[in-house]
């Protein structure tokens, strides 16, 4: 196989701590990817801290054993605490490398991408990948296939062999093993929850391995047998592994506000790194339909004509915005008020979204709902360590509701606390509705964490139809927090880990509402209302086929009977309003008016008949400062049919 060495390529990659990244071939780098040797004290610290997280903080430790069962032969799910105790008993006989591998097996076997054991440096400084991307596809017969979904010509100097391949070609085998079998052999340690996420995460690991959690490939290249989608002929390529050398950072914060934000996170860190590389390499398929950027680089949009109608498309790349959660919500609200306001339906694409800020995801539900929406609920396991953290440390300042649910079960045999939320129902409904046409959420099995939160919340609040490339989302149902954060702000019993290591733990478990009341997101995910499987045609046309299918489904839905349209901008001065807010409404009997959260009036509008009725509401004369005015349209049964919040300065 021809290989050509390339001088180190320096590129800037978003989301990666170092200013530059160095690429080389694994064959040239393998000897640099090594484990340090622990001292006796370091070995004990790592084991003690792993036990602290798994036994005292890991909120899914009971549920995982129930969902997956426990493996009698170490090849499947391992009971986290029992397996760790067994490892501790024999740890002295293991080398540092063997100890790390065994610890990683326990963490990975939970199939929870929020529960992470990061290898020590320098081993964890590397990421190995093949410059191709695989996709699970469905044939016309319904058979599951694997195809090349994209190929990065950026790395042709490393891997000239990939020039023979074409996106859409079918993968027959991987290193001599039939591809489906190769994926299934990797499912337990791919980290994906449920069968659908399990498959795609295992498939991802066949082309990309972060040495934070994965061992380096055994060989310097991977032999792929492919079948051309153009000719049907089979051919073989030997693709070298490319190594990306970077220095990962452990989680840390500088002030209380940063710490508070850290407790609101739900994201897959490994996927964020992989996605950054895929995006930089031009191998990321989701979001390509968006042709309009925004001030936040995680948000983009377009308007796409379908069957004579205009369908809005909003791509949310991540719930970790480049601006801030509040600014991102304002950007989306602005798009709905203006550029997307005249569209006939809206598709929100969260495929491959690795998550981010939970409150940000929660806040978006209301933009599409005539009724009050319900925020995501979470709970702890009842342990002395959790009691200590939330009663006697700085974490107590982040909400008395969290303190209360733990205090209520202190000293009892309860496994879990009651649920609590980051924001109350009134707090999560302060923005109000901004879109009044049919909405669809487009997800897949890589939609994870706060991506799960958003998708499930839109379904639970009955404000969108869920269209899935896979039958369910990636199923990451927890608030995640890094061990380093606990060590930084609490100290004992949390000790600093050696050699740049860190661990993360699923700390609070998400519990669903609505018609999925009391169901868990973890493992189960959000079941798609309508399946739109990914196939060869979608690879070739950038998912236009599936978009059109989704759009046509939304356009076939009946429009809401009740409508509202405001004459003035959402944000306006009282002077420009002349003290009057005007709107047209149809099929609305009553309108409740709230000023700064207090109901002040019910207007009998009785807007029925062929034409919309114009309503002019005179604002109180004594308004001072910024005033929030909310209008809620009601039908004859006093059920909310629309709402809108206006801001008067």
Number of C-alpha atoms within 10 A of each C-alpha: 11 9 14 12 11 12 9 10 11 11 12 13 16 16 13 17 13 14 11 13 17 15 22 19 22 24 14 12 16 16 8 13 18 15 17 15 13 18 11 9 9 15 19 15 18 22 18 16 19 21 18 17 22 21 18 18 21 25 25 25 18 14 13 22 16 11 14 18 13 17 13 9 8 13 13 20 24 25 22 25 20 13 16 22 13 10 17 16 9 10 18 13 9 12 13 17 16 13 21 20 15 17 22 20 23 24 29 25 25 26 28 27 29 29 25 25 22 23 27 24 20 21 22 25 21 25 25 25 26 23 24 22 22 23 21 23 25 18 14 9 6 9 8 12 17 25 26 21 25 24 23 19 17 12 18 15 12 23 26 18 17 20 13 10 19 19 18 26 25 25 23 20 19 19 14 12 15 14 22 18 11 17 23 15 15 18 24 22 25 28 26 28 29 22 17 19 29 25 23 25 26 22 24 21 20 21 17 24 23 24 22 23 25 22 16 22 18 8 13 17 21 19 16 20 21 24 21 18 15 9 8 11 10 14 14 17 19 18 22 26 26 24 24 20 21 19 15 18 13 14 15 17 15 8 9 14 10 11 19 16 14 20 20 18 22 31 30 24 17 17 20 21 18 17 20 16 21 18 14 16 17 14 18 19 18 18 22 13 20 18 12 12 13 13 12 15 14 19 22 23 25 18 22 19 14 15 10 7 15 19 26 25 26 24 23 25 22 25 28 24 20 16 12 14 19 12 15 24 18 14 16 22 20 15 19 22 16 12 13 23 17 16 20 20 28 28 25 20 26 27 26 25 31 28 30 28 25 28 24 24 25 22 23 24 28 25 23 24 24 22 21 18 26 24 29 25 18 22 22 26 26 25 21 13 16 18 21 14 15 21 18 13 14 14 21 17 14 17 15 13 16 23 21 17 20 25 15 13 18 16 12 9 9 13 12 17 21 17 19 23 17 20 18 13 14 12 11 21 23 18 22 27 25 24 25 27 20 24 25 24 26 25 31 31 29 29 31 36 34 33 34 34 34 27 30 26 27 27 24 22 21 16 22 25 21 26 29 26 23 23 23 27 34 37 31 36 31 34 26 27 23 22 26 22 21 20 16 17 17 16 13 10 12 19 17 20 18 17 17 17 21 23 23 22 25 26 26 26 23 26 21 22 19 14 11 16 10 13 14 21 23 27 25 18 27 31 19 23 16 16 19 22 18 20 24 24 14 18 21 14 10 16 20 15 17 22 22 16 15 25 27 16 16 22 21 10 12 9 14 12 10 20 19 19 14 15 12 14 14 18 13 15 15 19 10 11 17 10 16 16 21 14 16 16 23 21 24 26 20 21 25 18 20 17 19 13 13 11 13 11 12 15 17 12 18 17 21 14 9 8 11 18 18 17 17 13 14 12 16 10 8 5 13 10 7 14 16 18 20 23 21 23 28 26 18 11 8 13 13 20 22 26 28 21 20 19 18 22 15
